[in-house]
Amino acid sequence: MQSILRKNIDDLEGYTPGEQPKQPDLIKLNTNENPYPPSPKVLAAVRREISSSLRLYPDPVALELCKRAAALYNVGPENVMAGNGSDELLSILMRCYVGEGDSVAYPVPTYSLYETLVAIQGGESVIVPYADNFTIPSPLFFQSSKVTILCNPNAPSGTLEPVSEIARLARSVAGLLVVDEAYIDFADSDESAIALVKRFPNLVVLRTFSKAFSLAGMRVGLAFGGKDIIRSLMKVKDSYNLCRLSLAAAAAALEDVEWMQRNVARIQRTRRTLVRGLRRLGFDVHASQANFVMARLGRDSIRWLHEGLRRKGILVRFFDTPELCNMMRVTVGKPREIQALLRETAALLRGRGVTQRAS
Ligand SMILES: Cc1ncc(COP(=O)(O)O)c(C=O)c1O
């Protein structure tokens, strides 16, 4: 069957998601999940849904969820579409707009799924490297690509661009601009590019329930865009792309935004402790606006540190590429998890004879 496989799929390495270990007692700081549970209202809504109508198909257009999202984010229901995680929405966008040989531009390093999705389409990734300060690289403003993607806050840097820059980018690029706001709820300011959707017909903004709303296991994302774009995306999705439990959970989560915001505030506090602690240990750390921080140490690979932490039962994310192998990306967990990470990191650095910065 290999002989009839599309060549670009044969050549594809495939996206590697962060590890989801079976061992329950690990401190899991590797996939940017929320350390706090979802709202009790979400759990109640899921229980109600289980005991009612699982034998029936779910709403194919997620109307109730889209209406609630539209009211909360101040757009019309025709400007919203729900997806099976924002990953599915990214995939639908690519299937709609990117054919063989079409180009998609994005700055790097960023969420590496973009590259995989472009390759699946047989498209061409135009990668524009970030400078050390992680502001939007100027060549991105002059792109003639069909699609430009900006992750904001960016992963893995955690850095945030102001909405004024997103507007400037939407105005400058020739094609569609996709802004992936998976982590925006963790930013100190509450500016979102969703406010620009009415002004820019070439803009799509993606959100997820996996991070701030603590629902990674439910797989729900939202796309916001002009009604013509949303209508096109709807043609490509699976008929019933979200199950009943996911729809009930996400709709209930939007009824209790205060719960999410309280958890975000706790995570922002722990993030400050984590950044301070890592800097004290000698890491270069960007001022993160997400629920993770990127910490670099020297120039060489710190695989040894990841492996050492793993032996101590702590998982962080390591990217084995020449540009990123001297860094770890640490999800902001609970305070005691972050204390354990800082303690074990300090011990491993001492063991290697790496001197720490004076506090
Ligand atoms: C930047 C970015 N976008 C999208 C996603 C996917 O989110 P979802 O769980 O909604 O598919 C992730 C997941 O880690 C992410 O880091």
The ligand as a Gaussian input file, in Angstrom:
#p B3LYP/6-31G(d) Opt

LIG

0 1
 C       -0.502000      27.156000      20.470000
 C       -1.488000      26.057000      20.573000
 N       -2.562000      26.071000      19.787000
 C       -3.480000      25.088000      19.835000
 C       -3.336000      24.042000      20.717000
 C       -4.338000      22.922000      20.682000
 O       -5.357000      23.134000      21.557000
 P       -6.597000      22.134000      21.605000
 O       -6.420000      21.318000      22.820000
 O       -7.772000      23.066000      21.668000
 O       -6.607000      21.330000      20.343000
 C       -2.238000      23.986000      21.564000
 C       -2.087000      22.848000      22.494000
 O       -1.181000      22.693000      23.227000
 C       -1.288000      25.023000      21.490000
 O       -0.199000      24.989000      22.252000

